[in-house]
Each structure stands twice: as structure tokens, then as C-alpha cells.
Amino acid sequence: MGAAAILPVGPGDDMTPSASISPGPSVSGTEAHGEPLVDAYRTLLAQYRRLGQVSPPAAVLPVVAEQTRALRALAERTGSRTGRELLALAARFAEFTGWLSQEADDEDAALHWTAHAVDLAAASGDRDLASYALVRRALITYYRGEADETIALAEGASSDRLPPRVRGLAAQREAQGHALAGDYDACMRGLDRARSLLARDPGPSSGGPVLGTIHLNDPVSMITGWCLVDLGRPRAAAEILDRECARLPVAAWRTQVRYGVRRALAHARAGEIDHACELTEQLLPLATTVSSATIATDLRRLSSTVSRHPRNRSYLAVSPRLAAVLTPAP
């Protein structure tokens, strides 16, 4: 985290999306030894992503935002090839900052940083991130409950010219939009497309960071379970989510809570209140730790569902803690 202090950005640094960005002339010796520098920042991004899994967004967001600015400034002082690679990494830092902003319940900042990531990526020659940004924006509209906008944004990243991973992630998001709209057939077609495309994903080139989640063994199956909850098929959803949640990495706390809460919601809507409350009880400590605005959306749905059984002992036991997690800090 001290890297931001090593590479300070002056008070006049402009990180607005409209800023003109281009790698400057080579810093002496940097071009010849650029690969270790780029590798170090890739490792740093991976570490920040790990921190984002086990920490509240407010603990990680400021340093990642500052690191984005510092990395961009370094890229502008570095030779052309290494500078472009550093700009591409700055774009990924900016995209991650946008995601953290959404987790911190700041949609405006999330959209701002996502747009900034597109500009940085374009300056580095990476056009694919601009399309992936549509997938990110579609996640924001999904959590707003805007099905049509979610579908439209995801469809904007379906061009055959894009890599299979970007198109596969877009197809998944489109499927989530169709599930939100209650269109089972369109949702399943989107998920089938996603599975086919992600199966063709060759992985990131040159050891670059992966776009999207890195903690799901079978993302399409997990998202299928997710969509079935929105489609009003909670028993089928619970069966899939039970299986897929058991495969999640132990250290991926945020991912465990995200899909674990949706799993508990599926069981609750299937009428399995005791089991849903048991799952919720297990998740609440991690939910408190990671403090996610998007996860809170499903926690509120879960609370609303189990509260329809006010005399259930399991509900009475878990409800005070559930209410405490959902109560904003003063």
C-alpha cells in the first residue's frame, strides 16, 4: 500500500474522464527494465483484489484510487511500450476502484471511475475494456431493478469482434436482466451463450489480470442459480446454489457472502425458513466485515421473506443480528 507514497501525484493531476492521456518520453533505463515494473504492479493489483475480498470497501478504496492516479503519472513519464502497459494496468486499477465504489454504495463514483478506466484503456490501446465497462454499468442497473436497461447495456458488449470472455460475461449479465424481467426462455438462452463463450476463453494474455470474477469454479452454473431466484423458481435455485457455494474458496469472504445470501434467500422463498435462518446466522459475521451495498440488497429481500414467519424460533433468534447488519452506522 506504500506504493502510492513512493509514486506521488502532484496537486494538479487531472483524473477526469475527459483528460488527454499519452505515455511521455522514456525515463532513462525504464524501457529496458520495464517488465519487472509491470509485473510488480500486476502483483499489487492482485493483492488489492484479495484485500477487497476480506475488507470493507472504505478500507481499500482510498488507496486503490490514489494508486490509479500514481500509476497513470508513472506511465506518462515512462517509455512508449512500458508506458502503454502501465496505462493498461492503471485502467484495471480504475475499473476495480469503480467496483469498490459500487460496493460502498456510491453509484456516481462507480460510473465515474468506470468511465475513467475506459479512457485509460483507450490510451493504452486496449479497446476491449470499453465494452466490458458496459457489463459493469449493467450490474449497476441490475441492482436498481432496471431489467430493460440491464439487457440493453449487456447487448452492447456482444460484438463478434470482442474476446470470448467479454462476450461471455455480457451474456451472463443479459441473462440476469431477462431473469429480472421474468423471461425464463431468454434467460436460459443467454446462459447457454455464456457457457459456450466462456469455454472458449484462452485466459489473459501476457499474464495480465483477469476480467471479472476469479473465485467461481463454474460461473455460469452459479449465475443460473442466481437467475432462478429472480425467476421465481427457488427450489431449483437452492439446489444449484447449495452445490456451487460449497466450491467457493475459503478466503473469498465477499464472494461467499454474496452467493451465500442469495442461497439463503432461495431456501427462504422455498419455505425452508429454519434452514434459511441457519445459513444467515453463519453469514452475518462475514457480511459485517465486508460491508457490501450490493449484498445488502439481497439481505433486505431475505429479511423481508423470513419476517413473514414472526413466530418461527429460528427467525426470532437471527432477526436482531440481521437487523443490526442492515442498520446504517450513525
Secondary structure, DSSP 8 states (H G I E B T S, - for coil): -THHHHS---TT----TT------S--TTTTTTHHHHHHHHHHHHHHHHHHHHHS-HHHHHHHHHHHHHHHHHHHHTS-HHHHHHHHHHHHHHHHHHHHHHHHTT-HHHHHHHHHHHHHHHHHHT--HHHHHHHHHHHHHHHHHT-HHHHHHHHHTT--TTS-HHHHHHHHHHHHHHHHHTT-HHHHHHHHHHHHHHHHT----GGG---SS-SS-SSHHHHHHHHHHHHTT-HHHHHHHHHHHHTTS-TT-HHHHHHHHHHHHHHHHHTT-HHHHHHHHHHHHHHHHHH--HHHHHHHHHHHHHHTT-TT-HHHHHHHHHHHHHHS---
